[in-house]
Amino acid sequence: MRNIVLTLALVSLPALVSAQAVPGRSYVMQAGASDLFEKQSSELVMASTKNQKVRQFAHDMVRDHTKSTADIKAAATATDMKPMPPKLTPDQSRDIAALRATKGTNRDKLYIKQQKAAHAKALALHRGYAASGDVPQLKAAATKIVPVVSHHADMANAM
């Protein structure tokens, strides 16, 4: 019985950890990296896709993630935090490289696949921070961003 309880606890641990908010500075860095990935991957695809739905989705990603970057930066600055320019994570850099190496409709398919994963991760980050973040101004920004990212996830999943 004890092994079953321990196994259930270990299986549930990742969900509990991902639901917890990260510290404010880490949230700013992770959100910035997420937005930067969205913008760079979307700009790359907009330059090559022939699919109007993919082009419009990519356009919306650039617009909305530029705004969320500005919102988070403004919230961080209002707390005297000095946010660093966003940097891609190694995984995000590999995803961008994979997009660059792929052409045509295969690039569109890879882009949508990456967008689904990226938005799921971003949604967990923003929801977690909106629910239990440690900086009120950033919590407010995260709360505003959640419905936008949720809509993006829905759009990506419908493609």
C-alpha positions in Angstrom: 0.0 0.0 0.0 2.8 2.4 0.9 4.4 1.7 -2.5 1.2 2.6 -4.3 0.9 5.9 -2.4 4.6 6.7 -3.1 4.1 5.9 -6.8 1.0 8.1 -7.0 2.9 10.9 -5.3 5.8 10.6 -7.7 3.5 10.5 -10.8 1.6 13.6 -9.5 4.8 15.6 -8.7 5.4 17.0 -12.2 1.9 18.4 -12.4 2.3 20.0 -9.0 5.6 21.5 -9.8 4.4 22.9 -13.2 1.4 24.5 -11.5 3.5 26.5 -9.1 4.7 29.9 -10.1 8.3 30.6 -10.7 10.0 33.7 -9.0 9.3 37.0 -10.7 12.7 37.4 -12.4 12.5 33.8 -13.7 9.0 34.4 -15.0 10.1 37.5 -16.9 13.0 35.6 -18.5 10.9 32.6 -19.4 8.0 34.7 -20.8 10.5 36.7 -22.8 12.1 33.6 -24.3 8.7 32.2 -25.1 7.6 35.5 -26.9 11.0 35.7 -28.7 10.5 32.1 -30.0 7.0 32.9 -31.1 8.1 36.0 -33.0 11.2 34.5 -34.6 9.5 31.3 -35.7 6.5 33.2 -37.0 8.5 35.7 -38.9 10.5 32.9 -40.6 7.3 31.1 -41.6 5.5 34.3 -42.8 8.4 34.8 -45.2 7.9 31.5 -46.9 4.4 30.0 -46.4 1.9 29.9 -49.2 -0.8 28.9 -46.8 -3.0 31.9 -46.0 -4.2 30.4 -42.7 -0.7 29.7 -41.5 0.4 33.2 -42.7 -2.5 34.8 -40.7 -1.7 32.7 -37.6 2.0 33.7 -37.8 1.0 37.4 -38.2 -1.2 37.2 -35.2 1.6 35.5 -33.2 4.1 38.3 -34.0 1.5 41.0 -33.1 0.3 39.4 -29.9 3.7 38.3 -28.6 5.2 41.7 -29.3 2.5 43.1 -27.1 2.9 40.6 -24.3 6.6 41.2 -24.2 5.9 45.0 -23.9 3.3 44.3 -21.1 5.7 42.1 -19.1 8.6 44.5 -19.6 6.4 47.4 -18.4 5.2 45.5 -15.4 8.7 44.5 -14.5 10.1 48.0 -14.9 7.3 49.3 -12.7 8.7 47.2 -9.9 12.3 48.5 -10.4 13.2 45.2 -12.0 15.6 45.7 -14.9 14.6 42.9 -17.4 17.4 41.7 -19.6 16.8 41.3 -23.4 15.1 38.0 -24.0 17.2 35.0 -25.1 16.1 31.8 -26.7 16.6 28.6 -24.7 18.7 25.9 -26.3 15.6 23.9 -27.2 14.0 27.0 -28.8 17.2 27.6 -30.8 17.1 24.0 -32.1 13.4 24.4 -33.1 14.2 27.6 -35.0 17.1 25.8 -36.7 14.8 22.9 -37.6 12.3 25.4 -39.2 15.1 27.0 -41.2 16.2 23.6 -42.5 12.7 22.6 -43.5 11.0 23.9 -46.6 7.6 24.2 -48.2 4.5 22.6 -46.6 6.8 20.5 -44.3 7.9 23.8 -42.7 4.3 24.8 -42.2 3.5 21.4 -40.6 6.6 21.6 -38.3 5.7 25.2 -37.4 2.2 24.3 -36.3 3.6 21.3 -34.3 6.0 23.6 -32.6 3.4 26.2 -31.9 1.1 23.6 -30.2 3.9 22.6 -27.9 5.2 26.2 -27.3 1.7 27.5 -26.5 1.0 24.6 -24.1 4.2 25.4 -22.2 3.6 29.2 -22.3 0.0 28.7 -21.1 1.2 26.7 -18.1 3.8 29.4 -17.3 1.3 32.3 -17.4 -1.4 30.4 -15.6 0.9 29.4 -12.9 2.2 32.9 -12.4 -1.3 34.5 -12.6 -2.4 32.1 -9.9 0.5 32.4 -7.5 3.1 34.8 -8.7 5.2 36.8 -6.2 5.1 40.2 -7.9 1.6 41.8 -8.1 2.3 43.8 -11.3 3.6 40.7 -13.0 0.7 38.7 -11.8 -1.7 41.2 -13.3 0.2 41.1 -16.6 0.1 37.3 -16.6 -3.6 37.3 -15.9 -4.1 39.5 -19.0 -1.9 37.3 -21.1 -3.6 33.9 -20.2 -6.7 34.3 -22.4 -4.6 35.4 -25.4 -2.2 32.5 -25.1 -5.2 30.1 -24.5 -6.8 31.5 -27.7 -3.5 30.9 -29.6 -3.4 27.3 -28.3 -6.9 26.8 -29.5 -6.1 28.3 -32.9 -3.0 26.1 -33.3 -4.8 22.9 -32.2 -7.5 23.7 -34.8 -5.0 23.8 -37.7 
